[in-house]
């Protein structure tokens, strides 16, 4: 089968375009999936630009051609709307807010190995989906900081309370407490019902992983993203004044429950920033991301931005379900 994709640049993301402008993705051999996957493992992300995607149905076909059936969005931490099937909107946060770099669902026992983003409508200004190579992030982190997390792991604490973030019923896809408890047990989490309708979950996860295909060491976690200091300064200060540390909507700790110093988290954020790369969305772009090799985020934006998202290829850590130090 002849490849109809041509590399344009070796930057992150690696850009691939068809030999024929606006080639429909439904055309025979329009997408050389093995070639795309090779570049994905090498670069961490591939941007398919210049194709006629054909809307959400065509996007779904791209996902299935490259990675098989898309996955459901489970154990949610951000608001999304379903577009069709397992295709969702990108995070429904206000346009003026930045979403910091993160790896999708890296706080869970299982996560999607591959992410797909489809630009239905680009923003007027900014609104990029920045990327950061997690191999580069890992190398940039102070070895003493890396070693501390490698030895102790990290703990994620989430509080599902009315008025803050995603309700637990939406996060777990059920209003049945026994189903939530069973899910937590299966996935190495400890649930605690708080008050009349609140839920607190705790889990200890690994901070450093090896990629299941390439074998490379990656910085794969939500430590910086979930830490309260990564919020906007006024929001962070307001939450800390309003509630006890244990009641914050999300927070990160060392695996033994000890607090992570703010300057350590600031160092982690800077390592992400230093590795960050961006591009401007164009209509019909499809971005394919190896979720373990590249973190992603969202710039603030103006104008009607619409990005569809799908996730595929369930992966996980056989050790991640351990109830260590809880």
N, C-alpha and C positions, 0 to 999 in steps of 0.2 A: 504494500500500500504506500503510495507516494505521500509524503508529508506536504501539506499545503500551508505550513506556518514558517515564517521567516523571522529570525531574531533581529531586533532593532538595536537593542542596547543590553549590556550585561549588568546594569544597575539593579538595585532592589526597588521595584519588582523587575524581573526579566520580562521584556515586552515581546510579544509574538503577534504577527499580523498575517492575514491570508495573502496568497499570491494574487487573488482577484479581489478588488475592493468590494466591500459589502457582501461577501460570500455568505449565503445563509448557513447557519449552523446545522440545518437539516439536510444539507447536501451530503451526498455520499463522500466519505473520507474528508469532510470539512475539518474535522478535529483529529489530529494525530495524538491520541491519548497517551501512548507510551512516551512520545517525545515530550509532551507537556509534563508528564510525571517525572521524567528524568531532570528536566530543568527545575521543576518544583523542589526536588530533593537537593539540588545543587545550590539554588539561589534563595529558597525559602518562600518565594511568591512569584507568580506568573500573571502578567496582565495580557489578556486577549483583547486586542483592539482592532477595530475596523471590520468586524463581522456584523452581519444582520442576525441579531439574536432572535427576533421574532417574539418579543414579549416574555411574560412569565413562563409560558409553556415551553418556549425555546430555551430559556434559562434552565428549567427543570431537565431538559434533554442534555444540556451541557453537563450538569451535575452527574446525571446517570451515565453519560458516556465516559467521563473521566474517573468517577469514584463510586458508581453504583447508586443504590437507593439512598435518598436523603434521610437524615435522622430527625426525630422529634426534639424539641427544645425542652429539656427537663431540668429540674432543680434550679429554677430561674432566679437570676439576680437583677434583671433589668426588664423594663416594660417593652414588650414587642406586640405587634399585631400580626395575625395570620393573614397572608395574602391569598395563598391557595396551597392546600396540602401541607407539605413541610417546608414551604417557602414563606419567610417572614419579612417584616420590615426590619431595618436596622434599629438600634435602640431608640425608643421614642422619648428622648430627653430634649429639653428646650434647646433651640438652635444657638443660643448665646453661650452654652456651656461646652467646655472641652470634656471629652472622655479620654482618660489617660490610657496609655499603652498597656495592653494585657493580653494574655492567651486565653481563648474562650474556654470556660469551665475548668480551668486548671486548679480550682479549689475542690473539684469533685474526684471521686474514685475512678470515674470514666469520663472521657471527653472525646469530641470529634477530632480526628487527625487532620481533616481537610475542611477548609471553609471556602465558601463561594460568595462573592458580592457582585451584584448586577446593578449598573447605573441606569435606572429607568429615567431619571431626570436629574441633571447635574445642578448644583447650587449656583447662585449668581457670583458669590465670592467665597473663598476658602472652602471649608467643608470636605477637605481631603480625608482619606483614610490612611494616616501615616503608618509606617511599618518600622520595626526594629528587629534586626537579626539577633535571636536569643543566644546564638553561639558567641557573637561579638559582645553582647551584654555580659554573658558569663565571664569572658576573658577580662572585661574591664573592671569587674567588681574586685575590691580589695580581697586578696586571698584569705586574710583572717576573717573577714565577714562571710565569705563563701564557706569556709571550713566550719564556722560556728553554726550556720544553717544546715550544712551537710550532717553535722553531728547531732543537732537537736531537733531538726525538722522545723515545721512552722504550724501554728494552730490558727484556724479560722473560726471566728465566733460570729454568728449571725443572729440578730434579733428581729423577729417578724412581729411588729406591733402596729396597731392602727395609726395611720397617718404618716408612716415612714417606710418608703420603699414598696416592694412587691409583697402583698399579703401572702401568708403561708399557703392559703388555699390555691392561689394562683401559682406560686412557686412550685408546689408539689402536684398540682393538677388534681386535687381532691380535697373535699371538706371532711373526710373521714380520718380522725386522729389515729386510729389503729393502722390505717394504710401508711400514714406518714411515719409512724414509729417503725413499721416493718421495713420501709424504704431506708430509714436511717440505719437500722441494724445491718441491712445488706451492704450498705455503703460506708461502713466505718464511722458513723456519726452518732453522737449522743444527743437525743432530743430532751428538752425540758419544757414543760408547759408552764407558762408564766402568766399569772393573773387570770382574767376571765377569758381572754381570747388571744393570748400572746404565746409565741414559741421561740425558744432559744436553742440553737444547734451549735455543737462543737465538733471539730474534726481535726486530726493531726495528719498532715500531708508532707510529702517530700518536697524540698525546694529545688533540688538538682536531679535531673533525669537524663537517661540516655535515649536518644531517638530510636524507635523500634526498627527503622529501615536503615538509616545511615550509621547508627552506633555512636553518633557524636554527642558530646556532653552539652546540655542546654539548661538555661535558667528558665524554669517553667513553673510558675506559681502566681498567686494573686497577692503576694506579700505587700508590695507597694500599692497596688490598686485598692485593696481593701483597708489599708491603714488609714486611720481617721485624718492624718496630716496631709494626705493626698487630696482631700477635699479643698475647695476654695477656702482661703484663710478665714473669711467671715463665717462660713458655714461650719468649719471645724471648731472655731471658737464658740459659736453659738450652741452647737451640740454639746460641747464639753461643759458649758455653763448650765445647760438645761438638764442633763442626765448624767448618771454615774457612768464610769468607763465601761462597766460590765453590761450596760444597757444600750450602748451605741448600736446603730443599725448593723454595721459591720466593723470588724477590727481584726488586726493581725497580731500574733504574739509568737514568741519562740514556742517550740513544741511542748515544753514543760510548763507553759503558761506565763512565763516571765515576760514583762513588757519589752518590746523592741525599742531601743532609744530612737528618738526622733531624728538624730543626725545620721543614724544608720539608714533609715528609710529615705532620707534626703539624698544620701549617697546612691542608693539604688535607683531613685528617680533620675538622678543625673546620668547614670550609666545608660538608662533607657534613652534619655534625651540625646546623648552623644551618638547613639547608634541610629537615631531616627532618620528616616528618609520619607519623602512625600512626592506625590504627583497630583495633578489636577484631573478630576473626573471628566470624561467625555461620555456623551450619551451612547449607550449600548456597550460600554466597557464591561468586561467580566474579569474580576480579580480572583485568582485562585491562590489560597494561602495555606501553606503547611503550618498548622496551628502550633506545632512544637518548635518549629524553626524560626517563626516570625511572630512577634507580638503586633497587635494592631490597635488603633485608637480612632478618635474622630476630632477634627478641628471644629471650632465654632463656625457658623456659616450664616449667610443671608440668602433669601430666596427660597423657592420651593424645592428642596432637595429630597429625592426619593431613591433610596438604595435598598434593593431586595437582598436577602441573605438566606443561604442554605448551608447545612452542615452535613458531613458525611464521614464514613469510615470510623466507626467506634474504636477507640483505643483505651488503654488504661494501664494502671500499675498494679500488678498482682499483690504488691505490698501496701498499696495505698489504703486498703480497707482496715488496716490495723488500728486498734483503739489505743495506741501507745500514749502513755502519759496523760490520759484523760481521767 
